[in-house]
Amino acid sequence: MSNGVKAAATTGSPVIKEMSFLDRWLAVWILLAMGLGLALGRFVPGLNTALDAMSIGGISLPIAIGLLVMMYPVLAKVRYNETQRITGDRKLIILSLVLNWVLGLKRPE
């Protein structure tokens, strides 16, 4: 159990009070994002073609970026209170992304 869940269990306070605003309303944010995506696909002509054109080596950049943004923090156990300090070195972040894409695109022979 995490510290927040242990504290909530021992003090008798509901877990919801331990959750951040973003976590508490996560289902709403997901539904809003899905609705926005559906609306954009329906009402923005040519969006599908533009998104299909943004790919490198058969990898869709919008999907890759979306997955990175969505999954990386959870898998890396990101401490959000330290993100400002970590993202301050833009050169390091850009170099890391470029190297990962270059190495990821190299096809085995």
Order of alpha helices (4+ residues) and beta strands (2+ residues): alpha-alpha-alpha-alpha-beta-beta-alpha-alpha-alpha
